[in-house]
Amino acid sequence: MLRDYHRSLIRWLFGIGLLGISYHLATAGYEAGAFSRILGGAALFVVGIMFLWKTIFYLATRPLTSMVDSLFFPGGRLAKPLLNLKLPAYYVNEGRYAEALVEYRKVLKHYPDEVEAYEKTIWLLHDVFEDPNGAKKLIRRAKKRRLTLDERVVRSVSESSGFTQLEQ
């Protein structure tokens, strides 16, 4: 995050500096009648605009994007996607376990207190992908969040891997 601010600040400093130098070269070249200074000022002007292009483009297109956003998102943008467990359940029913795991992880990212997503992800990691360490991590994370998981899921992971600390 801080890097982005540094990059923006450096881009602005170089861009404005180059525009100032190009203005000085162009005016001095015009007064002295030196075509090379005018040409150098024009070249620096182009380079300065290139440094500032991201900001200029954002400011120029912001009204258009605001209009489009107001048409497609009249109530404003959503902070997080709507909770939908149907897609990963469909993937599980179809046997597309890798895609189901990705979808369940997305649900956990946006809804970290969703018990069903934890249980299904633990089941997928432990039984389908045979990753008991990943399943244990999720059980610990759920315990830290004080979620009540189905005992069958916790027991199957703890019995198969001999891990007794999951119950704590």
Secondary structure, DSSP 8 states (H G I E B T S, - for coil): -HHHHHHHHHHHHHHHHHHHHHHHHHHHHHHHT-HHHHHHHHHHHHHHHHHHHHHHHHHHHHHHHHHHHHHH-TT---SS-----HHHHHHHHHT-HHHHHHHHHHHHHH-TT-HHHHHHHHHIIIIIS--HHHHHHHHHHHHHTT----HHHHHHHHHHHT--GGG-
